């Protein structure tokens, strides 16, 4: 399996990837607060996905 290089993507795709990367942290913080106040199964599942996405961006897997 080859390495994923974000800079080889088309400009429009790379632009959206950067936008998603910048928006992940505020959405993650909001979701943590929401999960602490009103914990439902969906909120915990969504929080897990957002944490995984945030870690993937931080470790530059995406």
PyMOL Python script that loads the backbone (N, CA, C, O; Angstrom):
from pymol import cmd

cmd.read_pdbstr("""\
ATOM      1  N   UNK A   1       0.849  -1.178   0.000  1.00  0.00           N
ATOM      2  CA  UNK A   1       0.000   0.000   0.000  1.00  0.00           C
ATOM      3  C   UNK A   1       0.891   1.236   0.000  1.00  0.00           C
ATOM      4  O   UNK A   1       1.811   1.339   0.811  1.00  0.00           O
ATOM      5  N   UNK A   2       0.629   2.149  -0.880  1.00  0.00           N
ATOM      6  CA  UNK A   2       1.442   3.351  -1.015  1.00  0.00           C
ATOM      7  C   UNK A   2       1.110   4.390   0.038  1.00  0.00           C
ATOM      8  O   UNK A   2       0.052   4.355   0.666  1.00  0.00           O
ATOM      9  N   UNK A   3       2.014   5.287   0.208  1.00  0.00           N
ATOM     10  CA  UNK A   3       1.837   6.376   1.171  1.00  0.00           C
ATOM     11  C   UNK A   3       0.885   7.412   0.584  1.00  0.00           C
ATOM     12  O   UNK A   3       0.898   7.680  -0.617  1.00  0.00           O
ATOM     13  N   UNK A   4       0.059   7.990   1.455  1.00  0.00           N
ATOM     14  CA  UNK A   4      -0.905   9.006   1.057  1.00  0.00           C
ATOM     15  C   UNK A   4      -0.236  10.371   1.154  1.00  0.00           C
ATOM     16  O   UNK A   4       0.166  10.784   2.242  1.00  0.00           O
ATOM     17  N   UNK A   5      -0.112  11.065   0.050  1.00  0.00           N
ATOM     18  CA  UNK A   5       0.458  12.406   0.033  1.00  0.00           C
ATOM     19  C   UNK A   5      -0.644  13.406  -0.275  1.00  0.00           C
ATOM     20  O   UNK A   5      -1.224  13.392  -1.361  1.00  0.00           O
ATOM     21  N   UNK A   6      -0.929  14.277   0.690  1.00  0.00           N
ATOM     22  CA  UNK A   6      -2.004  15.244   0.485  1.00  0.00           C
ATOM     23  C   UNK A   6      -1.659  16.269  -0.569  1.00  0.00           C
ATOM     24  O   UNK A   6      -2.561  16.858  -1.166  1.00  0.00           O
ATOM     25  N   UNK A   7      -0.381  16.502  -0.819  1.00  0.00           N
ATOM     26  CA  UNK A   7       0.005  17.532  -1.784  1.00  0.00           C
ATOM     27  C   UNK A   7      -0.084  17.040  -3.225  1.00  0.00           C
ATOM     28  O   UNK A   7       0.066  17.834  -4.154  1.00  0.00           O
ATOM     29  N   UNK A   8      -0.323  15.758  -3.425  1.00  0.00           N
ATOM     30  CA  UNK A   8      -0.534  15.233  -4.778  1.00  0.00           C
ATOM     31  C   UNK A   8      -2.006  15.282  -5.181  1.00  0.00           C
ATOM     32  O   UNK A   8      -2.350  14.971  -6.321  1.00  0.00           O
ATOM     33  N   UNK A   9      -2.869  15.670  -4.253  1.00  0.00           N
ATOM     34  CA  UNK A   9      -4.294  15.750  -4.544  1.00  0.00           C
ATOM     35  C   UNK A   9      -4.586  16.953  -5.431  1.00  0.00           C
ATOM     36  O   UNK A   9      -3.779  17.881  -5.495  1.00  0.00           O
ATOM     37  N   UNK A  10      -5.718  16.952  -6.112  1.00  0.00           N
ATOM     38  CA  UNK A  10      -6.120  18.132  -6.879  1.00  0.00           C
ATOM     39  C   UNK A  10      -6.297  19.324  -5.937  1.00  0.00           C
ATOM     40  O   UNK A  10      -6.604  19.140  -4.760  1.00  0.00           O
ATOM     41  N   UNK A  11      -6.107  20.535  -6.440  1.00  0.00           N
ATOM     42  CA  UNK A  11      -6.191  21.727  -5.570  1.00  0.00           C
ATOM     43  C   UNK A  11      -7.520  21.856  -4.825  1.00  0.00           C
ATOM     44  O   UNK A  11      -7.528  22.239  -3.655  1.00  0.00           O
ATOM     45  N   UNK A  12      -8.637  21.545  -5.473  1.00  0.00           N
ATOM     46  CA  UNK A  12      -9.928  21.670  -4.802  1.00  0.00           C
ATOM     47  C   UNK A  12     -10.047  20.685  -3.649  1.00  0.00           C
ATOM     48  O   UNK A  12     -10.612  21.020  -2.607  1.00  0.00           O
ATOM     49  N   UNK A  13      -9.527  19.484  -3.818  1.00  0.00           N
ATOM     50  CA  UNK A  13      -9.591  18.468  -2.769  1.00  0.00           C
ATOM     51  C   UNK A  13      -8.657  18.836  -1.613  1.00  0.00           C
ATOM     52  O   UNK A  13      -9.013  18.669  -0.446  1.00  0.00           O
ATOM     53  N   UNK A  14      -7.488  19.325  -1.934  1.00  0.00           N
ATOM     54  CA  UNK A  14      -6.526  19.748  -0.914  1.00  0.00           C
ATOM     55  C   UNK A  14      -7.090  20.912  -0.111  1.00  0.00           C
ATOM     56  O   UNK A  14      -6.886  20.986   1.101  1.00  0.00           O
ATOM     57  N   UNK A  15      -7.800  21.826  -0.780  1.00  0.00           N
ATOM     58  CA  UNK A  15      -8.424  22.970  -0.111  1.00  0.00           C
ATOM     59  C   UNK A  15      -9.454  22.496   0.917  1.00  0.00           C
ATOM     60  O   UNK A  15      -9.464  22.986   2.046  1.00  0.00           O
ATOM     61  N   UNK A  16     -10.314  21.554   0.544  1.00  0.00           N
ATOM     62  CA  UNK A  16     -11.316  21.041   1.468  1.00  0.00           C
ATOM     63  C   UNK A  16     -10.678  20.274   2.611  1.00  0.00           C
ATOM     64  O   UNK A  16     -11.178  20.314   3.735  1.00  0.00           O
ATOM     65  N   UNK A  17      -9.596  19.585   2.349  1.00  0.00           N
ATOM     66  CA  UNK A  17      -8.891  18.860   3.399  1.00  0.00           C
ATOM     67  C   UNK A  17      -8.339  19.824   4.445  1.00  0.00           C
ATOM     68  O   UNK A  17      -8.414  19.543   5.642  1.00  0.00           O
ATOM     69  N   UNK A  18      -7.789  20.951   4.013  1.00  0.00           N
ATOM     70  CA  UNK A  18      -7.291  21.958   4.943  1.00  0.00           C
ATOM     71  C   UNK A  18      -8.435  22.584   5.749  1.00  0.00           C
ATOM     72  O   UNK A  18      -8.271  22.851   6.940  1.00  0.00           O
ATOM     73  N   UNK A  19      -9.575  22.818   5.125  1.00  0.00           N
ATOM     74  CA  UNK A  19     -10.731  23.375   5.831  1.00  0.00           C
ATOM     75  C   UNK A  19     -11.217  22.400   6.904  1.00  0.00           C
ATOM     76  O   UNK A  19     -11.484  22.801   8.037  1.00  0.00           O
ATOM     77  N   UNK A  20     -11.329  21.145   6.552  1.00  0.00           N
ATOM     78  CA  UNK A  20     -11.768  20.132   7.518  1.00  0.00           C
ATOM     79  C   UNK A  20     -10.780  20.024   8.671  1.00  0.00           C
ATOM     80  O   UNK A  20     -11.179  19.877   9.826  1.00  0.00           O
ATOM     81  N   UNK A  21      -9.497  20.098   8.358  1.00  0.00           N
ATOM     82  CA  UNK A  21      -8.468  20.017   9.400  1.00  0.00           C
ATOM     83  C   UNK A  21      -8.598  21.175  10.389  1.00  0.00           C
ATOM     84  O   UNK A  21      -8.469  20.971  11.596  1.00  0.00           O
ATOM     85  N   UNK A  22      -8.849  22.378   9.894  1.00  0.00           N
ATOM     86  CA  UNK A  22      -8.956  23.544  10.773  1.00  0.00           C
ATOM     87  C   UNK A  22     -10.254  23.545  11.584  1.00  0.00           C
ATOM     88  O   UNK A  22     -10.284  24.098  12.683  1.00  0.00           O
ATOM     89  N   UNK A  23     -11.315  22.946  11.072  1.00  0.00           N
ATOM     90  CA  UNK A  23     -12.602  22.933  11.769  1.00  0.00           C
ATOM     91  C   UNK A  23     -12.749  21.784  12.752  1.00  0.00           C
ATOM     92  O   UNK A  23     -13.696  21.772  13.539  1.00  0.00           O
ATOM     93  N   UNK A  24     -11.851  20.831  12.728  1.00  0.00           N
ATOM     94  CA  UNK A  24     -11.988  19.645  13.566  1.00  0.00           C
ATOM     95  C   UNK A  24     -11.900  19.967  15.054  1.00  0.00           C
ATOM     96  O   UNK A  24     -12.706  19.458  15.833  1.00  0.00           O
ATOM     97  N   UNK A  25     -10.945  20.796  15.469  1.00  0.00           N
ATOM     98  CA  UNK A  25     -10.768  21.091  16.894  1.00  0.00           C
ATOM     99  C   UNK A  25     -11.969  21.805  17.509  1.00  0.00           C
ATOM    100  O   UNK A  25     -12.418  21.373  18.571  1.00  0.00           O
ATOM    101  N   UNK A  26     -12.523  22.873  16.914  1.00  0.00           N
ATOM    102  CA  UNK A  26     -13.710  23.495  17.540  1.00  0.00           C
ATOM    103  C   UNK A  26     -14.914  22.553  17.615  1.00  0.00           C
ATOM    104  O   UNK A  26     -15.652  22.563  18.600  1.00  0.00           O
ATOM    105  N   UNK A  27     -15.108  21.752  16.590  1.00  0.00           N
ATOM    106  CA  UNK A  27     -16.222  20.797  16.611  1.00  0.00           C
ATOM    107  C   UNK A  27     -15.976  19.738  17.676  1.00  0.00           C
ATOM    108  O   UNK A  27     -16.912  19.314  18.354  1.00  0.00           O
ATOM    109  N   UNK A  28     -14.728  19.308  17.831  1.00  0.00           N
ATOM    110  CA  UNK A  28     -14.378  18.321  18.846  1.00  0.00           C
ATOM    111  C   UNK A  28     -14.637  18.866  20.250  1.00  0.00           C
ATOM    112  O   UNK A  28     -15.192  18.157  21.090  1.00  0.00           O
ATOM    113  N   UNK A  29     -14.250  20.099  20.512  1.00  0.00           N
ATOM    114  CA  UNK A  29     -14.481  20.706  21.829  1.00  0.00           C
ATOM    115  C   UNK A  29     -15.980  20.821  22.115  1.00  0.00           C
ATOM    116  O   UNK A  29     -16.428  20.515  23.220  1.00  0.00           O
ATOM    117  N   UNK A  30     -16.745  21.258  21.130  1.00  0.00           N
ATOM    118  CA  UNK A  30     -18.200  21.337  21.289  1.00  0.00           C
ATOM    119  C   UNK A  30     -18.789  19.959  21.585  1.00  0.00           C
ATOM    120  O   UNK A  30     -19.665  19.828  22.441  1.00  0.00           O
ATOM    121  N   UNK A  31     -18.316  18.942  20.886  1.00  0.00           N
ATOM    122  CA  UNK A  31     -18.856  17.597  21.068  1.00  0.00           C
ATOM    123  C   UNK A  31     -18.483  17.032  22.431  1.00  0.00           C
ATOM    124  O   UNK A  31     -19.275  16.302  23.028  1.00  0.00           O
ATOM    125  N   UNK A  32     -17.289  17.354  22.939  1.00  0.00           N
ATOM    126  CA  UNK A  32     -16.902  16.899  24.276  1.00  0.00           C
ATOM    127  C   UNK A  32     -17.835  17.504  25.325  1.00  0.00           C
ATOM    128  O   UNK A  32     -18.302  16.803  26.223  1.00  0.00           O
ATOM    129  N   UNK A  33     -18.105  18.806  25.211  1.00  0.00           N
ATOM    130  CA  UNK A  33     -19.006  19.468  26.160  1.00  0.00           C
ATOM    131  C   UNK A  33     -20.405  18.888  26.068  1.00  0.00           C
ATOM    132  O   UNK A  33     -21.048  18.627  27.085  1.00  0.00           O
ATOM    133  N   UNK A  34     -20.868  18.690  24.849  1.00  0.00           N
ATOM    134  CA  UNK A  34     -22.212  18.129  24.659  1.00  0.00           C
ATOM    135  C   UNK A  34     -22.314  16.716  25.216  1.00  0.00           C
ATOM    136  O   UNK A  34     -23.328  16.358  25.815  1.00  0.00           O
ATOM    137  N   UNK A  35     -21.269  15.907  25.025  1.00  0.00           N
ATOM    138  CA  UNK A  35     -21.284  14.534  25.519  1.00  0.00           C
ATOM    139  C   UNK A  35     -21.234  14.504  27.044  1.00  0.00           C
ATOM    140  O   UNK A  35     -21.855  13.642  27.665  1.00  0.00           O
ATOM    141  N   UNK A  36     -20.508  15.429  27.646  1.00  0.00           N
ATOM    142  CA  UNK A  36     -20.473  15.480  29.107  1.00  0.00           C
ATOM    143  C   UNK A  36     -21.811  15.911  29.699  1.00  0.00           C
ATOM    144  O   UNK A  36     -22.190  15.437  30.770  1.00  0.00           O
ATOM    145  N   UNK A  37     -22.533  16.804  29.017  1.00  0.00           N
ATOM    146  CA  UNK A  37     -23.811  17.288  29.526  1.00  0.00           C
ATOM    147  C   UNK A  37     -24.968  16.344  29.214  1.00  0.00           C
ATOM    148  O   UNK A  37     -25.801  16.076  30.080  1.00  0.00           O
ATOM    149  N   UNK A  38     -25.025  15.848  28.003  1.00  0.00           N
ATOM    150  CA  UNK A  38     -26.137  14.992  27.565  1.00  0.00           C
ATOM    151  C   UNK A  38     -25.590  13.732  26.886  1.00  0.00           C
ATOM    152  O   UNK A  38     -25.645  13.622  25.661  1.00  0.00           O
ATOM    153  N   UNK A  39     -25.066  12.790  27.661  1.00  0.00           N
ATOM    154  CA  UNK A  39     -24.453  11.612  27.030  1.00  0.00           C
ATOM    155  C   UNK A  39     -25.492  10.650  26.436  1.00  0.00           C
ATOM    156  O   UNK A  39     -26.317  10.083  27.154  1.00  0.00           O
ATOM    157  N   UNK A  40     -25.432  10.485  25.145  1.00  0.00           N
ATOM    158  CA  UNK A  40     -26.235   9.476  24.468  1.00  0.00           C
ATOM    159  C   UNK A  40     -25.277   8.579  23.689  1.00  0.00           C
ATOM    160  O   UNK A  40     -24.102   8.910  23.525  1.00  0.00           O
ATOM    161  N   UNK A  41     -25.772   7.470  23.223  1.00  0.00           N
ATOM    162  CA  UNK A  41     -24.939   6.549  22.464  1.00  0.00           C
ATOM    163  C   UNK A  41     -24.415   7.207  21.190  1.00  0.00           C
ATOM    164  O   UNK A  41     -23.255   7.020  20.824  1.00  0.00           O
ATOM    165  N   UNK A  42     -25.251   7.960  20.531  1.00  0.00           N
ATOM    166  CA  UNK A  42     -24.837   8.638  19.308  1.00  0.00           C
ATOM    167  C   UNK A  42     -23.733   9.657  19.583  1.00  0.00           C
ATOM    168  O   UNK A  42     -22.776   9.759  18.816  1.00  0.00           O
ATOM    169  N   UNK A  43     -23.866  10.415  20.681  1.00  0.00           N
ATOM    170  CA  UNK A  43     -22.854  11.419  21.024  1.00  0.00           C
ATOM    171  C   UNK A  43     -21.508  10.769  21.306  1.00  0.00           C
ATOM    172  O   UNK A  43     -20.475  11.279  20.872  1.00  0.00           O
ATOM    173  N   UNK A  44     -21.503   9.667  22.017  1.00  0.00           N
ATOM    174  CA  UNK A  44     -20.248   8.973  22.315  1.00  0.00           C
ATOM    175  C   UNK A  44     -19.632   8.424  21.038  1.00  0.00           C
ATOM    176  O   UNK A  44     -18.418   8.504  20.850  1.00  0.00           O
ATOM    177  N   UNK A  45     -20.453   7.870  20.164  1.00  0.00           N
ATOM    178  CA  UNK A  45     -19.967   7.358  18.882  1.00  0.00           C
ATOM    179  C   UNK A  45     -19.386   8.480  18.029  1.00  0.00           C
ATOM    180  O   UNK A  45     -18.312   8.326  17.447  1.00  0.00           O
ATOM    181  N   UNK A  46     -20.089   9.603  17.952  1.00  0.00           N
ATOM    182  CA  UNK A  46     -19.614  10.751  17.180  1.00  0.00           C
ATOM    183  C   UNK A  46     -18.335  11.326  17.782  1.00  0.00           C
ATOM    184  O   UNK A  46     -17.440  11.739  17.046  1.00  0.00           O
ATOM    185  N   UNK A  47     -18.239  11.356  19.098  1.00  0.00           N
ATOM    186  CA  UNK A  47     -17.026  11.831  19.760  1.00  0.00           C
ATOM    187  C   UNK A  47     -15.838  10.936  19.422  1.00  0.00           C
ATOM    188  O   UNK A  47     -14.733  11.427  19.196  1.00  0.00           O
ATOM    189  N   UNK A  48     -16.063   9.635  19.388  1.00  0.00           N
ATOM    190  CA  UNK A  48     -14.990   8.716  19.016  1.00  0.00           C
ATOM    191  C   UNK A  48     -14.498   8.944  17.600  1.00  0.00           C
ATOM    192  O   UNK A  48     -13.294   8.909  17.346  1.00  0.00           O
ATOM    193  N   UNK A  49     -15.411   9.174  16.686  1.00  0.00           N
ATOM    194  CA  UNK A  49     -15.029   9.449  15.296  1.00  0.00           C
ATOM    195  C   UNK A  49     -14.244  10.752  15.204  1.00  0.00           C
ATOM    196  O   UNK A  49     -13.233  10.816  14.503  1.00  0.00           O
ATOM    197  N   UNK A  50     -14.697  11.792  15.903  1.00  0.00           N
ATOM    198  CA  UNK A  50     -14.008  13.086  15.861  1.00  0.00           C
ATOM    199  C   UNK A  50     -12.627  13.014  16.498  1.00  0.00           C
ATOM    200  O   UNK A  50     -11.685  13.628  15.995  1.00  0.00           O
ATOM    201  N   UNK A  51     -12.492  12.274  17.597  1.00  0.00           N
ATOM    202  CA  UNK A  51     -11.174  12.109  18.228  1.00  0.00           C
ATOM    203  C   UNK A  51     -10.232  11.372  17.278  1.00  0.00           C
ATOM    204  O   UNK A  51      -9.069  11.749  17.136  1.00  0.00           O
ATOM    205  N   UNK A  52     -10.735  10.327  16.630  1.00  0.00           N
ATOM    206  CA  UNK A  52      -9.914   9.596  15.663  1.00  0.00           C
ATOM    207  C   UNK A  52      -9.490  10.471  14.497  1.00  0.00           C
ATOM    208  O   UNK A  52      -8.342  10.406  14.057  1.00  0.00           O
ATOM    209  N   UNK A  53     -10.401  11.287  13.997  1.00  0.00           N
ATOM    210  CA  UNK A  53     -10.090  12.193  12.900  1.00  0.00           C
ATOM    211  C   UNK A  53      -9.060  13.240  13.324  1.00  0.00           C
ATOM    212  O   UNK A  53      -8.138  13.554  12.570  1.00  0.00           O
ATOM    213  N   UNK A  54      -9.223  13.777  14.535  1.00  0.00           N
ATOM    214  CA  UNK A  54      -8.287  14.784  15.037  1.00  0.00           C
ATOM    215  C   UNK A  54      -6.887  14.178  15.205  1.00  0.00           C
ATOM    216  O   UNK A  54      -5.891  14.799  14.836  1.00  0.00           O
ATOM    217  N   UNK A  55      -6.817  12.985  15.754  1.00  0.00           N
ATOM    218  CA  UNK A  55      -5.518  12.323  15.926  1.00  0.00           C
ATOM    219  C   UNK A  55      -4.889  12.020  14.569  1.00  0.00           C
ATOM    220  O   UNK A  55      -3.677  12.165  14.405  1.00  0.00           O
ATOM    221  N   UNK A  56      -5.687  11.606  13.606  1.00  0.00           N
ATOM    222  CA  UNK A  56      -5.159  11.324  12.269  1.00  0.00           C
ATOM    223  C   UNK A  56      -4.572  12.579  11.634  1.00  0.00           C
ATOM    224  O   UNK A  56      -3.537  12.512  10.971  1.00  0.00           O
ATOM    225  N   UNK A  57      -5.225  13.722  11.830  1.00  0.00           N
ATOM    226  CA  UNK A  57      -4.676  14.967  11.297  1.00  0.00           C
ATOM    227  C   UNK A  57      -3.408  15.362  12.032  1.00  0.00           C
ATOM    228  O   UNK A  57      -2.454  15.820  11.403  1.00  0.00           O
ATOM    229  N   UNK A  58      -3.373  15.195  13.358  1.00  0.00           N
ATOM    230  CA  UNK A  58      -2.211  15.600  14.133  1.00  0.00           C
ATOM    231  C   UNK A  58      -0.982  14.736  13.822  1.00  0.00           C
ATOM    232  O   UNK A  58       0.141  15.240  13.792  1.00  0.00           O
ATOM    233  N   UNK A  59      -1.196  13.440  13.594  1.00  0.00           N
ATOM    234  CA  UNK A  59      -0.088  12.545  13.268  1.00  0.00           C
ATOM    235  C   UNK A  59       0.204  12.516  11.774  1.00  0.00           C
ATOM    236  O   UNK A  59       1.060  11.760  11.314  1.00  0.00           O
ATOM    237  N   UNK A  60      -0.518  13.350  11.017  1.00  0.00           N
ATOM    238  CA  UNK A  60      -0.357  13.487   9.567  1.00  0.00           C
ATOM    239  C   UNK A  60      -0.564  12.165   8.824  1.00  0.00           C
ATOM    240  O   UNK A  60       0.141  11.854   7.864  1.00  0.00           O
ATOM    241  N   UNK A  61      -1.559  11.393   9.297  1.00  0.00           N
ATOM    242  CA  UNK A  61      -1.968  10.194   8.579  1.00  0.00           C
ATOM    243  C   UNK A  61      -2.850  10.573   7.400  1.00  0.00           C
ATOM    244  O   UNK A  61      -2.940   9.832   6.421  1.00  0.00           O
ATOM    245  N   UNK A  62      -3.494  11.715   7.494  1.00  0.00           N
ATOM    246  CA  UNK A  62      -4.356  12.223   6.416  1.00  0.00           C
ATOM    247  C   UNK A  62      -3.707  13.476   5.877  1.00  0.00           C
ATOM    248  O   UNK A  62      -4.238  14.099   4.957  1.00  0.00           O
TER     249      UNK A  62
END
""", "prot")
cmd.dss("prot")
cmd.show_as("cartoon", "prot")
cmd.util.cbc("prot")
cmd.orient("prot")
